[in-house]
Amino acid sequence: MIAIVRGDAPLIVSIPHAGTEIPDDLLGDVHSVARARHDADLYIDRLYDFARQLGATIFRTTISRTVIDMNRDPSGVSLYPGQTTTDLCPLTTFDGEPLWRPGREPDAAEIERRKHLYFEPYHAALQGEIDRLRVRHNAIVLYEAHSIRSFAPRLFDGELPQFNIGSNDGKSCDYALTRAVERICDRSGGSWITNGRFKGGWTTRHYGQPAKGVHAIQMELSMRGYLDEVGPCDWPPPWDEARAAPMQSVLLPILSACIGFAEGQP
């Protein structure tokens, strides 16, 4: 359920949405397994696999966000009031299609069960990694790695920028870190925005405490930067290392800048 590659650099690459596993006891409840897996941050774990060479800790769950979203407020409070977003235990896909068979949707008791089984252990383990690295370093960066289809009309208008940087409106990390990431995105030639449609999920907002030496920043990539966004009938497209390489050439200096920022903190 939780996969960790431990490193000693002051950087955690957190990947909460690449998982596609549906537990056996829920397989009969989902509308279809393919639909339940469709909204994963496709291949984002492979895209960032190079981070281990930098000494980063890579932290991820193998559980699908359809089961429970590790990046949502466990109380159920919306991260984006007034905007369409997904729930702690989603009922529909990004396109509004039902995820669960009629009458099999998660009720309050089932949501609590999933929080106990999946959400709480995940965040206890993540807090443990943060604590481990804070003993070694004056400051660390928690880098939330995400991706999404370039077009998702139910969630946002038009084509999403290539790089979507989130710092919870400057609250979750020092501005110098945000600016360092922005400069690299700008040099890449790809479109970018900071604190646009995606300002950072619950993980960024909850753990980002710059005054305590934990700087959290989210990167939401448009998938077109590292794969071919095919239609629903052909989804998912295959992983292609050559196709992803140009994006990795941008992400490498971004993660390096995160480490450099953390190492430079007093």
Buried (B, 14 or more C-beta within 10 A) or exposed (E): EBEBEBBEBBBBBBBBBBBBBBBEEBEEBBBEEEBBBBBBBBBBBBBBBBBBEBEBBBBBBEBBBBBBBBBBBBEEEEBEEEEBBBBBBBEBBBBEEBBBEEEBBBEEEBBEEBBEBBBEBBBEBBEEBBEBBBEEBEBBBBBBBBBBBBBBEEBBEEEBBBBBBBBBEEBBBBEEBBEBBBEBBEEBEBBBBBBBBBBBBBBBBBBBBBEEBBBBBBBBBBBBBBBEBEEEEEEBBEEEEEBBEEBBEBBBBBBBBBBBBBBEBE
